[in-house]
Amino acid sequence: MTTGEGFDAYRAALRAFVARRVANPTEVEDLVQEACARLIARAQTQTLDEPQAYLFRIAANLIADRHRRTISTAPLLDEHDVPVRPAQEDGRRVADLQAALEAALDELGPRCRAVFVMRRFDERSTSEIAREFGISSRMVQKHLTHAVAHLYARLGHLMERGL
């Protein structure tokens, strides 16, 4: 991983990503800097196939950690007061999420959908997918970027509601 034009583009995209999730501009910059620092540290010890994806995952984890720290906790007074969500409700939510994901994936073009599924669900490498489709690794990345943006646009509201 080298710093330069590509890294600056990642940083700008990352800043926009974080700013959509964190209201305080000072915290946005702190989270961006922390994510970049962690990416650079990791890149010094191992080769990263997809540094941009890794950078965004780091940022998402930092945001989640920040959110967990800000959630207030109330002491439980009695073990009978613990709210328990019925298993049937959880099953319905999972089924609803699965249906929403499948519908959003069906809206993608066939190749874009296949590339996304192969990379994210089948855990195939970018170079492996590129060879199979006879396209460049950069084109695989473009398909992945398009798919993730589309899925976030279609399913982002579900993540924000905690579904």
C-alpha positions as CSV (number, residue, x, y, z in Angstrom):
1,M,0.0,0.0,0.0
2,T,1.5,3.3,-1.0
3,T,0.3,6.7,-0.2
4,G,-0.5,8.8,-3.3
5,E,-3.3,9.5,-5.7
6,G,-5.1,6.2,-5.2
7,F,-5.0,6.5,-1.4
8,D,-6.3,10.1,-1.6
9,A,-9.3,8.9,-3.6
10,Y,-9.9,6.2,-0.9
11,R,-9.7,8.8,1.8
12,A,-12.2,11.1,0.1
13,A,-14.7,8.3,-0.5
14,L,-14.1,7.1,3.1
15,R,-14.7,10.6,4.5
16,A,-18.1,10.8,2.6
17,F,-18.9,7.2,3.9
18,V,-18.2,8.1,7.5
19,A,-19.9,11.5,7.3
20,R,-23.2,9.9,6.2
21,R,-23.1,7.9,9.5
22,V,-21.6,10.3,12.0
23,A,-23.0,13.8,12.6
24,N,-20.0,15.4,14.3
25,P,-17.4,16.6,11.7
26,T,-14.6,16.3,14.3
27,E,-15.5,12.7,14.9
28,V,-15.7,12.0,11.2
29,E,-12.1,13.2,10.7
30,D,-10.9,11.2,13.8
31,L,-12.5,8.0,12.4
32,V,-11.1,8.6,8.9
33,Q,-7.6,9.1,10.4
34,E,-7.9,6.0,12.6
35,A,-9.1,3.8,9.8
36,C,-6.3,5.0,7.5
37,A,-3.7,4.5,10.2
38,R,-5.0,0.9,10.8
39,L,-5.0,0.2,7.1
40,I,-1.4,1.4,6.7
41,A,-0.3,-0.6,9.8
42,R,-1.9,-3.8,8.4
43,A,-0.5,-3.2,4.9
44,Q,3.0,-3.1,6.4
45,T,2.6,-6.6,7.7
46,Q,0.6,-8.3,5.0
47,T,-0.5,-7.9,1.4
48,L,-4.1,-6.7,1.0
49,D,-6.0,-7.8,-2.1
50,E,-8.6,-5.2,-1.7
51,P,-7.3,-2.3,0.3
52,Q,-10.3,0.0,-0.3
53,A,-12.8,-2.7,0.8
54,Y,-10.6,-3.4,3.9
55,L,-10.4,0.4,4.7
56,F,-14.2,0.7,4.5
57,R,-14.6,-2.4,6.7
58,I,-12.3,-0.9,9.3
59,A,-14.3,2.4,9.3
60,A,-17.6,0.5,9.6
61,N,-16.2,-1.4,12.6
62,L,-14.9,1.8,14.2
63,I,-18.4,3.4,13.7
64,A,-20.1,0.4,15.2
65,D,-17.7,0.4,18.2
66,R,-18.3,4.1,18.7
67,H,-22.1,3.5,18.6
68,R,-21.8,0.6,21.1
69,R,-19.9,2.9,23.5
70,T,-22.6,5.6,23.4
71,I,-25.5,3.3,24.1
72,S,-26.6,3.7,27.6
73,T,-27.2,0.6,29.6
74,A,-29.7,0.2,32.4
75,P,-29.1,-2.3,35.2
76,L,-31.4,-5.3,35.2
77,L,-33.5,-5.4,38.3
78,D,-35.0,-8.8,38.0
79,E,-34.2,-11.7,35.7
80,H,-38.0,-11.8,34.9
81,D,-37.8,-8.2,33.5
82,V,-35.4,-9.2,30.7
83,P,-37.3,-8.7,27.4
84,V,-37.0,-11.7,25.2
85,R,-37.8,-11.5,21.5
86,P,-39.8,-14.5,20.4
87,A,-38.0,-16.9,18.1
88,Q,-40.8,-16.6,15.6
89,E,-40.3,-12.8,15.3
90,D,-36.5,-13.4,14.7
91,G,-37.3,-15.9,12.0
92,R,-39.6,-13.5,10.3
93,R,-37.1,-10.7,10.3
94,V,-34.4,-13.0,8.9
95,A,-36.8,-14.1,6.2
96,D,-37.7,-10.5,5.4
97,L,-34.0,-9.5,5.2
98,Q,-33.3,-12.5,2.9
99,A,-36.1,-11.6,0.6
100,A,-35.0,-7.9,0.5
101,L,-31.4,-9.0,-0.3
102,E,-32.5,-11.4,-3.0
103,A,-34.8,-8.7,-4.6
104,A,-32.0,-6.1,-4.5
105,L,-29.6,-8.7,-6.1
106,D,-32.1,-9.5,-8.8
107,E,-32.1,-5.8,-9.8
108,L,-28.4,-6.0,-10.7
109,G,-27.2,-7.1,-14.1
110,P,-26.3,-10.8,-14.4
111,R,-22.6,-10.3,-14.5
112,C,-22.5,-7.8,-11.7
113,R,-24.7,-10.0,-9.5
114,A,-22.5,-13.1,-10.3
115,V,-19.3,-11.2,-9.5
116,F,-20.8,-10.0,-6.2
117,V,-22.1,-13.4,-5.2
118,M,-18.8,-15.1,-6.1
119,R,-16.7,-12.6,-4.1
120,R,-18.9,-12.1,-1.1
121,F,-20.7,-15.4,-0.6
122,D,-18.4,-17.9,-2.4
123,E,-15.3,-16.0,-1.1
124,R,-13.5,-16.3,-4.4
125,S,-10.6,-14.0,-5.1
126,T,-10.7,-11.0,-7.5
127,S,-8.2,-12.6,-9.8
128,E,-10.1,-15.9,-9.8
129,I,-13.3,-14.2,-10.8
130,A,-11.5,-12.1,-13.5
131,R,-10.1,-15.2,-15.0
132,E,-13.4,-17.0,-15.0
133,F,-15.2,-14.1,-16.8
134,G,-12.3,-13.1,-19.0
135,I,-12.2,-9.6,-17.6
136,S,-9.6,-7.5,-15.7
137,S,-9.4,-7.4,-12.0
138,R,-10.2,-3.7,-12.2
139,M,-13.5,-4.6,-13.9
140,V,-14.2,-7.0,-11.2
141,Q,-13.7,-4.2,-8.7
142,K,-16.0,-1.9,-10.6
143,H,-18.7,-4.6,-10.6
144,L,-18.2,-5.0,-6.8
145,T,-18.3,-1.3,-6.2
146,H,-21.5,-0.9,-8.3
147,A,-23.2,-3.9,-6.5
148,V,-22.3,-2.6,-3.0
149,A,-23.5,0.9,-3.8
150,H,-26.8,-0.5,-5.2
151,L,-27.3,-2.8,-2.2
152,Y,-26.6,0.0,0.2
153,A,-29.0,2.2,-1.6
154,R,-31.7,-0.5,-1.5
155,L,-31.0,-2.0,2.0
156,G,-29.3,0.8,3.9
157,H,-32.5,1.8,5.6
158,L,-32.8,-1.7,7.1
159,M,-29.3,-1.4,8.7
160,E,-30.2,2.0,10.2
161,R,-33.4,0.5,11.7
162,G,-31.4,-2.4,13.2
163,L,-33.2,-5.1,11.2
